[in-house]
C-alpha cells in the first residue's frame, strides 16, 4: 500500500490482484480522464508458427503467427537469437498476432514473442526454430 500526499490531504492507494504467475497487468488509457483507464492482463503468447522463411544470402525473411488468449495488448515484441541458447533480442514489434519480417541482416535461428504495453511485458513464448 502506498500513500500519496496531495496538497494537505493524504490519499491511500491499494492495488490488489495484479500479480499472476507468468503474467503482468498494465493500465491502458483509451480516452480522456482517469475514468477511461482500464487494466488488461498480459498473458504469455502461444509459441509462434513459422509459415514461410527465406534463410539464404545476406537478407533473411520470416513470416509467423501465434495465438493470444487475452485481450489484445497494444503490441507484441518479436525476439530472435542467432543461435539457440543465446540471449534473444527484439527484432520487431507487431500490433496483431502475425507478422512478416523482411530484410533481416542477422539469420534468426530461433524466434519467440511477448505481449507488451508500455513498460509492462508478459513472459516470452516458447522458442521455435526459424532458420
C-alpha positions in Angstrom: 0.0 0.0 0.0 1.3 3.5 -0.8 0.3 6.9 0.4 0.4 9.9 -1.9 0.3 13.4 -0.4 -2.0 15.7 -2.4 -2.0 19.2 -1.1 -2.6 18.9 2.6 -4.6 15.7 2.4 -3.2 12.1 2.3 -4.7 9.6 -0.1 -4.2 5.9 0.2 -4.0 3.7 -2.9 -4.2 -0.1 -2.7 -3.5 -2.3 -5.7 -4.5 -5.9 -5.4 -4.9 -8.8 -7.8 -2.3 -7.6 -10.3 0.2 -10.4 -9.8 -0.4 -13.7 -11.6 2.5 -16.1 -12.2 3.7 -15.8 -15.8 1.7 -12.6 -16.4 1.6 -8.9 -15.7 -1.1 -6.4 -15.9 -1.0 -3.0 -17.5 -3.2 0.1 -17.4 -4.3 1.2 -20.8 -5.9 4.6 -21.2 -8.4 4.6 -24.0 -9.8 8.1 -23.6 -9.6 11.4 -21.7 -9.6 11.4 -17.9 -8.9 8.6 -15.4 -12.4 7.1 -15.8 -11.3 5.8 -19.3 -8.4 3.9 -17.9 -8.7 0.1 -17.8 -6.4 -2.7 -16.8 -5.5 -5.6 -19.2 -3.9 -8.8 -18.2 -0.8 -9.6 -20.3 -0.7 -13.3 -20.8 2.1 -15.4 -22.4 1.5 -15.7 -26.2 1.4 -19.1 -27.8 4.6 -20.4 -29.3 4.9 -18.9 -32.8 4.3 -21.0 -36.0 6.7 -20.3 -38.9 4.6 -20.0 -42.1 7.4 -19.0 -44.5 11.1 -18.2 -44.4 14.0 -17.3 -46.6 17.3 -18.3 -45.0 19.8 -17.8 -47.8 22.0 -14.9 -48.9 22.6 -11.9 -46.7 19.0 -10.8 -46.3 16.7 -13.1 -44.4 12.9 -13.0 -44.1 10.4 -14.9 -41.9 6.6 -15.0 -41.7 5.0 -16.2 -38.4 1.8 -16.1 -36.4 0.9 -17.0 -32.8 -2.1 -17.4 -30.6 -3.1 -15.0 -27.8 -5.9 -15.8 -25.3 -6.2 -12.4 -23.5 -7.5 -9.0 -24.6 -5.1 -7.8 -27.4 -2.3 -5.7 -25.9 -1.0 -2.6 -27.7 1.8 -4.6 -29.2 3.8 -7.8 -29.3 7.6 -7.8 -29.2 9.2 -10.4 -31.6 12.5 -11.8 -30.3 15.2 -13.6 -32.2 18.6 -15.2 -31.4 21.2 -16.2 -34.0 21.9 -19.4 -32.1 19.6 -21.5 -29.8 20.5 -20.9 -26.2 21.9 -17.4 -26.8 20.1 -14.4 -25.3 17.5 -13.1 -27.8 16.9 -9.5 -28.7 13.9 -7.6 -30.0 13.9 -7.6 -33.8 10.4 -6.1 -34.4 7.0 -5.3 -33.0 3.5 -6.1 -34.2 0.0 -5.0 -33.3 -1.6 -8.2 -34.2 -0.9 -11.9 -33.9 1.0 -12.3 -37.2 4.0 -10.6 -38.8 6.2 -10.9 -41.9 9.7 -9.6 -41.4 11.9 -8.9 -44.4 15.4 -7.6 -44.9 16.7 -9.1 -41.6 20.5 -8.8 -41.6 21.1 -11.5 -38.9 19.9 -15.1 -39.5 17.2 -15.8 -36.9 17.9 -19.3 -35.6 15.0 -19.2 -33.0 12.1 -16.7 -32.5 9.7 -16.0 -29.7 7.0 -13.4 -28.8 5.9 -11.5 -25.8 2.9 -9.2 -25.1 3.8 -5.6 -24.3 2.0 -2.5 -23.1 4.4 0.4 -22.4 6.9 -0.8 -19.8 4.8 -3.8 -18.9 5.6 -7.1 -20.5 4.4 -10.7 -20.3 6.9 -13.6 -20.2 8.2 -14.7 -23.6 6.5 -17.5 -25.5 8.3 -20.7 -26.2 11.0 -20.6 -28.9 10.6 -22.0 -32.3 13.3 -22.8 -34.9 13.4 -20.2 -37.7 16.4 -20.6 -40.0 
